[in-house]
């Protein structure tokens, strides 16, 4: 299990993951009677400890997203007969949030065969073309199946909801076949407009009501009160 974890981490390349440990689950999950290395503890460090454009652009959300990429790849690639990993805990060094348990999980259910890196790049390029976005950065990792983090730039707020939906739709065909896909849309000045990572967020002045935070979107009346997007740099 440790050797396969090293292979997954090597396929991810530079990451915020500083340690992976196997052992019994923490107290409170009701699985302590189970035997074997059935629980993952993934320790991460925050930027700017790691000089990475991906972490800078996607901010703190990308750190926890990388933990989920590792967990998806590790559990999804488990061979028959290996002890089943029942759950994981993500601990972030130097942050108030430590020991965040994701609970129990099963092997990921993929929507189809893994996409090649060429397919991932083609889908991102097609989504950017449909939406009229510029691709700022695209990092493809290979932990087991491909995973990717993407930053694109929106030139103007006019029709942004329609254009963002076109971008999202272009990536829907590959997202469920991957170990992870995170993206961020920035404005012409480089400020985040929409982030879809471990935590999804949208600037309501660009995208309102907010479709990325289920159940917490603003109403149409609230949207009319939002100031127009700030386009000054």
N, C-alpha and C positions, 0 to 999 in steps of 0.2 A: 504493500500500500504506500509506503514511503517513497519507493522508487517511482511508482506511477505519479505520485504527487509532484516529485521533482521534474518529471517529464512534462506534466501539465504546466508547471510554473515556467519551465524553460520555453515552452511554446508561447507563453504570454509575453515574454520579453520584459522590458523594464516595467515594474509595477510597484504598487504601494504595499504589497504583501511582504512582511518581514519574517513571519513565522507561521508554520502550520503544525498543529499538534493533534495526535489521536489519543483518545482515552475515554473514560466513562463520561456520561452526560452530567451537566451541573445539577445541583439539587433543585427540585421543583418540577422536573420534567417527567418524573415517574418511571424512569427507565433504568434506575440504578441496579436492578436485579439482573439485567442483561449483561452477558459476558463479552469481553473482547473490545477492540478499539473502535467503538461504534459511534463516536462523536468527534466532530471536527471543531477545532478552535483556530480561527484565522485571525492573526494579529496584523494590523495595518498601521502605517504612519501617514500623517497628513502632509500635503504640500505646504510650504515649498521645500520640505525635506527631500523630495524627489524632483529634480529639474526635468519636467516633462510637459510638453505643450498640451498634451491631452488633459493632464491634471490641472493645468493652469486654466484652460478654457472651460472645462466642465466642473471646475471647482471641487468642493468637497463631495458632491454626489458621486463623482467618478470613483472615489476611493472605495465606497461601499459597493458600487457596481462591480468593481474588479473582484471583490470577494464573492459576489454571486456568480460571476463568470467562472471563477475557479471551482466553486461548489458544483455548478452545472456540469462542467467538463469532467470533474473527478467522479461524480456519481453516475453520469451518463456513459462513461467509458469503463465502468466496473465490469470485470469478467465474471463469469459464473463461478460460484464457489467461494468468492471473496466475502469476508464479513460485511454485512449490510451496514452502511452508515445511516444512522437514524435521524441525524439533525446536525446543526452547526451553531456556533457562537462566533460573532464578529466583535473583536475588541479593537478599538482605535486608540493608539498611543497618544497621550497628551490631550485627550478630549474628554469632556464630561460624559459622553456616551461610551461606556465600555461594557462588555459582557452582554451585548444585545443578542438574545437568542432568537433564531429563526424557527425554532421548533422542529418537529419531525417533517421529513419529506421523503418522497420516493424518487426513483429514477426519472429524469425529465422525459416528458412526452413530446417528441419532436413531430413537426407537421410533415416531414418528408426527409429525403436524403440531404446530407450536408452540402451547402453551396461551396463552390470553389472561390478562391480569392478573386478571380476574374469576374465571377457572377456578382460578388458583393460590390466590387468597384463599379461594375456596369449598372447595378441597381441604384447605387448612390448617385452616379452621374446622370441617370435617367430621371431620378427624382428631382435633382437640382435643375435639370433642364426644364421639366414640366413646371416647376415652381418659380423659375427665374431667379434661383439662388446661385451664389458663387460658392464653390467648395473651398473652404479655408484649409482644412486638414482632414485626412482620413487615415486612421491607423487600423490595420487588420492584424489580429493576433490568431494564433493557432494552438490553443490549449488542448483541445481534442477536436471539436468542430470549430469552424471559424467564429470569431467574435470581433466586433469592430466598434470604434468610437469615431464619431463624425462631427465636424463643426462646419456649418454653412453660414453664408452671410445673406441677409435680406436687404435689398437696396432701398425699399420704401414700404410704408405701412398700407398703402392702398391695396385692397383686395387680398390682404395677408391671410385671412381665414381660408379663403378658397385655395390660395397657393400652398399654404401649409398642409391642407388636406391632400393636395396632389402629391406633395413630397411624402407624406405619411403613407399614402396608398401605394406609391412605387416601391416602398421598402417592405410592405406587408407580405410580399411573396417570399422573402428570405428570412424575415425576423424569426419565425417559428421554427426554422430549421437550423438555427445557430445556437451557440452557447451564450450569446449576449449581443445586444445591439443598443448603443447609447448615442444620442445626438444632442447637439445644441445649435439653435439658430441665434445668430448675433445680428445687431444692427450695423449700419455703416461705420459706427465708431467702435465696434467690437464689444458693445455691452450685450449681455444675454437678453434674448426676447422669449425664447422657449427652451427649456431644458428637459430632456427626457432621459433619465438615468436611474439611479437608485431612488431618487426623489424627483418627481415631475413638477414643473413650475412653468407658468406663463405670465408675461407682463400683460395685465388687463388692458393697457392702452393700445396694445397691438392685437391681442387675441382675447376677446371677451364676448359672450360668456366663455369661461376657460374650460375647454373640453379635456384637458389633461389631468385634472384633479377631480376624480369621480365624486359627485355629490357635494362638491364645494365650489362650483362655478358661480359666478355672479349672475344676477338676473339682468334682463334687458334694461330695466330701469336703472339698475346700478351702473351698467355699462355707459349709459348716456351721461352719467356724472363724471366719468373718468376723464382726466385731462388728455389732450392729444399727445402722441409720442414726442419725446424730446429728440430732435434730430441734430442738435448742436454737439460738436465734439470738443 
